[in-house]
Amino acid sequence: MHATVGDRLLVHGTVVGEHDKRGEIIEVRGPGGEPPYVVRFDDGHTGLVFPGPDAVVVPAQRGS
């Protein structure tokens, strides 16, 4: 998994009824874009994330 600052992280809910979590990657601490990431989630909290298999990096829309 590779990401850059500004990409979005989507963590799928793992239990029936659990909502997906979404946030913006605000810092990449691993080498070459690898985890861990500091993520500001849409609910306002910020945390250090080591994404598992239920997570997907959505690349940011970058202008040309």
GIPE-V133856 format. One record per backbone hydrogen bond with DSSP energy under -1.0 kcal/mol. NH is the residue of the N-H (numbers start at 1). CO is the residue of the C=O. E is the energy in kcal/mol with one decimal. If there is no record, write none. Layout:
BEGIN
nh = (NH | NH)
co = (CO | CO)
e = (E | E)
END
This chain:
BEGIN
nh = (3 | 6 | 7 | 8 | 9 | 10 | 11 | 12 | 18 | 21 | 23 | 24 | 25 | 26 | 27 | 29 | 30 | 34 | 37 | 38 | 39 | 40 | 41 | 42 | 44 | 47 | 49 | 55 | 56 | 58)
co = (33 | 25 | 4 | 58 | 23 | 56 | 21 | 54 | 15 | 11 | 9 | 40 | 7 | 38 | 38 | 36 | 34 | 31 | 49 | 27 | 47 | 24 | 45 | 22 | 41 | 39 | 37 | 52 | 10 | 8)
e = (-1.8 | -2.8 | -2.2 | -2.9 | -3.0 | -2.8 | -3.2 | -2.8 | -2.4 | -2.8 | -1.7 | -2.5 | -3.1 | -2.8 | -1.3 | -2.6 | -1.2 | -1.3 | -2.5 | -2.8 | -2.8 | -2.7 | -2.6 | -2.9 | -2.4 | -2.2 | -3.6 | -1.6 | -2.6 | -3.3)
END
